[in-house]
Amino acid sequence: MLLTWIAEVADEPLVLEPADRRVEWETNTWSLGAADEDRSSLSADEVVAAFERTAAAIQERILRLSFSEAATFYVWHDEQARQLRCSTGSVAPDALPFGGTYVASDDLGPIVEGFLADSEPGSGAWSHLEGVQSRSEQTETESGIAPFHVWVSSVGASS
């Protein structure tokens, strides 16, 4: 099922609206889970290839729209939600709309491997929530939070 869902992302509604990033995010962002049988039967290479095909299809759609600005298709493993997420935005790879620190990568393999190895998909482990802090306390310690990795693929006309 996971490979089918990844392929379907290429045909879903796509909004490229640099003046309204919120609409882009809401329309173009997808959360993908996987059943245990998918996690055990799929290889990271198969999942990576599916995302690469989806990125190529989205790039073709964007070219047909004559969109002349930067656009990026990107994938990350949301470890809290235990999902792979992907989105397309009218931004460069170094300007993705994340509140936290991320590292843009051209290697999707480790991101997918982490997702496939996730032993408790779809549920958060309470043991990982030690020391819940207020917003002001988080600001003080934010520099100690490790950045997460995001696979990026330039799909805009300027790519």
N, C-alpha and C positions, 0 to 999 in steps of 0.2 A: 504494500500500500504506500509506503513512504516514497518510493520512486515515482509512483503515479501522481502523488500529491505535489512533488517537486516539479514534475512536468506540467501539471495544471497551473502552476503559478504563472507560467509564461503567457497563458491565455486569460488571466484574470484582469479586471479593470486596472488601468494604469493612468495615473494622473501625474503630470509634470507641471507643477505650478510654483516656480521659484518665489513668488510673492506670498504663497500660503503653504509653508512647510507642514503645518498641522494637517491639512487636507491630504497632502502627499503621504505623510506617515500613516494616517488612518486608512487610506485607500490601498496603499502599496505594501503594507507590512503583513507578513504571514507567519503564523506559528505552526510548526510541524512536529508532531510526536511520532512515536513508533511503537508498535506492539512488540512484545518480547520475541516473537518469532522473526520479526523483521530485524531486530537488533542482533539476533544470533545468526541469521542467515545472510545478511547483507555484508559486503565488504566496504571499507571506507572508499576504495577506488570506485565502486559502483555508485555510491552516493555523490562523490566528488564529480564524476562524469555527468550525472543527472543535473547537478547544479550548473556545471559548465554549459551543458546544452540549453538550459533555461536562460542563462545569461546571454548566450548567443541569440536566442529567439527574442529576448527582450531588446537586445541591441538592434535587431532587424526591425522590430516594431517602432522603436524610437527613430531610426533612420527614415522609415516611411512617414512618420509624423513631421519630418523636416525640423525637428527640434535641434537648435543650433548651439545649445549650451552644454556644459558638463553634466553628466549623469552617471550615477554609480549604482550597480547592483551589489548588495553585500549580504553576507551570511555570518551569523554568530551563534554560539551555543549559550543559551540563557540557562545557566546552571541552577538558578533558583527555581525556575519553572520547569527545568529539565526538558527543554525543547530546543530544536533548531529553529532559528528565526531568520527570515530574509526580508529584504525590502529593496526598493528602488527609489532613489531621490535625485533631484536636480542639484546635486552637490558634487564636489570633488572628493576623492577618497580621504583627504585629510580634513574634511569639514562635515563629517557625518553627525547627525543630530542626537548624539548621546550625551547624557549628563555626566557620565564618568569617563575616566581615561581609558582609551583603547589603543591597540596597536594594529594598524592596517597591515595585512599580509597577503601575499599572492599564493600562499600554501594553505589550501582548505583541508588537507588531510588530517592534521592534528586536531582541528576543530571538530571534524566529523568523528574521528576516533574517540575523542572525549565524550561526545554524545552517545555513540554506540555502546561505550563501556559503562554508561550511567546505569547503575544497578537498581535504582528506584525511580523510574521515569514517572513524571507527572505528580510527584509529591515532594515536598520540601522536608528535609530532615531538621527537626527542632534543635538537635545538638549543634547545628551550624549557626544558630542564632544567639550564641552566648554573648553576654555583655551588650545588650541592646542600648543604644545611645540616643540622646536627644539630637536634634538637628545641629545645635551649636557645638555639641561635643564631637559630632561627626566631622564638622569643619576643621576642628583642631587636629584630628587624626587622619584626615582624608589622604594626606600625602603618603601614608603607609599602606594604602590599598593598592594591590597589584592590578595593573591594567588588564583588560580582557582582550582576546584576539578576535579580529574581524577579518574575514576574507573579503577582498574588494575586487570588483571587475568593472573597469570603465566601460560604460555602454552608451555614452552620449556621442553626439556628432564630433565633439572635439577630442575623442579618445584616440 
